[in-house]
C-alpha cells in the first residue's frame, strides 16, 4: 500500500505512476532538507526550505515521504525527469527479448530443401534467436524414429559454428523436437548489425562527398577555360516548347455571310402505272369478198 503522501498520476501510456510532491504541494510543518549536491542541511521548517529553493532557482522535491519528518531535496525537477526518461529508454533499447524460431523438416527431406532450411536456421542463430527444429513423421515413418534422430544430429553438426544443442532430440507424439541455442547473445548480434549499418552509411557519405568534390573540380576547370561553357554546365538552358499555331480568323465576307440552310426536299409523287393497251378488234372480213 502506498503512503499517504504519494500521488497517483496517470501517464501517457494509460498506466498508473507515482510522482513525488514538489514545492507548494508539500503539506508538512518541517522537513529534513538535503542540498543539491547531496549535503545534509538538517531539519528545517517548510517555509525556510521553500525560501532556499526559490533563492537557488531549484525545486523542493519530497524524496522520502514516509520518513518522520519527510526527506526533501533541492533539485531541478524537470531536468531530473528528463534524464530518468532517457535512462529508461536506453534500458528498453538494450533489453533483449528471447525469441524462439521454429523450423519443420521431414525425415526424407530433399537435399536442396535441407540446404535452404539450414540457411534459415543459421540466419536465426546469427541474429541471436533460439531455433526449435521439428521432425514430422507420417504413416509408417513413425516406426523408424532413427531417421529423424540422424537428421537432427547432422543438422546440429552443420550449424555448430553458430549454435549449440540446448535440448537433445526427443520424441513428442508424431514429432521429434530439438532446440538449438545461439553461441552469442542477441545484444552482441544487435550491436554488430548496428556497427555494420553505421559503416555502410559512412561509406555512402564518403562516396557522395567524393562525387560532389569531383563535380566541383570539373566545373572549376571549365570555368577557367570558358566561362560561357561553365555557365552551361552549371545551369542547363531551358527547353521552350514551340507555340501552338493560331487558328485562322474568318474573312469579313465569311463572317458576315449567314449560313445557308437548305430547305427539305419535297416528296416526289410516284408516277401512275401505264394503262394496258386495248387489243385491236379483229379485222372484219373484207367486203370485197
Secondary structure, 3 states (H helix, E strand, C coil): CCCCCCEEEECCCCCEEEECCEHHHCCCCEEEEECCCCCEEEEEEHHHHHHHHHHHCCEEEEEECCCCCCEEEEECHHHHHHHHHHHHHHHHHHCCCCCEEEEEEECCCCHHHHHHHHHHHHHHHHCCCEEEEEEECCHHHHHCHHHHHHHHHHHHHHCCCCEEEEEEEEEECCEEEEEEEECCCHHHHHHHHHHHHHHHHHHHHHHHHHHHHHHHHHHHHHHHHCHHHHHHHHCCCCCCCCCCCCCCCCCHHHHHCCCCCCCCCCCCCCCCCCCCCCCCCCCCCCCCC
